[in-house]
């Protein structure tokens, strides 16, 4: 996740400012809903891969994960679902 944060911050001409928190501190700093959702992601600790799809089906993704996320961020901004302080920069 730190890697994605660095990439996404760069889209806005920033560097990611990340701070490590204990789980207890994080829970205190957010709503119960966000804490429960975050715990669900952490608890499952997914590690996903497309290797089997590549080997068995010859699957070839049309874009890298970072490009897919950027496309989603652009959509959210364009449809007023994500408010940003700075425009995206240097993103083809």
MODA-V26943 format. One record per residue. OMEGA is omega in whole degrees, -180 to 180 (* if undefined). NEAR is the number of other C-alpha atoms within 12 Angstrom. Layout:
((OMEGA;NEAR) (OMEGA;NEAR))
//
This chain:
((178;14) (179;14) (177;15) (179;19) (178;20) (-180;18) (-178;25) (178;30) (178;26) (178;22) (-178;27) (179;22) (-177;17) (167;18) (-178;16) (176;18) (-175;14) (179;13) (179;10) (178;10) (169;11) (179;10) (-180;16) (179;13) (179;13) (-180;18) (179;18) (-173;15) (-176;14) (179;15) (178;13) (-180;14) (180;13) (179;15) (180;20) (178;17) (179;15) (179;18) (178;17) (178;13) (-179;14) (-176;14) (180;13) (177;11) (-178;11) (170;10) (-175;10) (179;10) (177;12) (-175;16) (-178;14) (179;12) (177;13) (-177;12) (-174;11) (-173;10) (-176;11) (-178;11) (176;14) (-178;14) (-179;15) (178;9) (177;12) (180;12) (-179;18) (179;21) (178;19) (179;16) (178;19) (178;27) (179;20) (178;17) (178;25) (-180;25) (-179;16) (179;15) (-178;18) (-179;15) (177;11) (176;11) (179;12) (179;15) (180;15) (180;16) (-177;11) (176;14) (171;19) (179;24) (173;16) (180;14) (-180;19) (*;9))
//
